[in-house]
Amino acid sequence: MNSQQVIIHVRFAPNGTVVRISERPARLTPHQWFDVLNARAGSAYRPLAGGRGVFRLTRAAVDAFKRETVTP
């Protein structure tokens, strides 16, 4: 089991849309990737000042979420 910690950084526009998010699969928009993470791991999200936030997840969880978003 891989317990490596991954921190996914999120940056929001003043209107609340996601402008930038790390570890994003190429086929998803920044806001779509945020929605995936928020739906599956919302408790791992921490808001920060200045329109930013972070998800703290394991590498295995991030990789699993990415696999779930791939179209067959």
N, C-alpha and C positions, 0 to 999 in steps of 0.2 A: 504494500500500500504506500502511495506517495503522499507524504504529509507536507510537502513544500507549500509555503504560504505565498499567495499571489495577491497583490493589491491592484485593483482596477480603479483607475482615476477617472472621474467624470467631471466635465465642465459644462455648465448651463449658460444659456443666453438669458438676458433679463426677462424674456417672456416665458421662461421655463422649459424651452426645448433644449435637448441635449446637443451641444455643439461638437464635443469631442469626448471619446471614451476609449480607453485602452483595451487591448485583447479582442477587438471587434472583428468578427468574420467579415470578409469582403462583401458578401452578398447582402448584408444588413446595413441599414442606416444607423447612425449613432443612437437615435431615439428607439429604434426597434431593438437594438442590443440591450439598451437600458431596460426596456420593457421585459425582455426575456430574463435578465438577471433579477429584476425586481419581483417578477412573478415567482421565480424558483428559489431565490435566496434573499428576499427582502430584509430578513432579519440581520443579514451580514452587511447592510448598507449603513454608513455613518455620514451625515451631512457635515460639511465644513463651511467656514466663512467664505465670502467672495464668490458665491455661485459655483461651489465645488462640492464634491463628495467622493467617498471611496467605498468599494466593496472589498472585504477581506475574505478570500476564499482559498480553498486548497487547489492546487494545480489539477488534481483529478476532477474536481467539480467543474472548473472552468472548461476543461477539455470535454467533459460530458455534455455541458450546455452547448458547446460549439457543435458537437456531433449531432445533437438533437435538432439543430437549426439547418442542417445540410439536407438539401432536397435529394431524394433517391434518383 
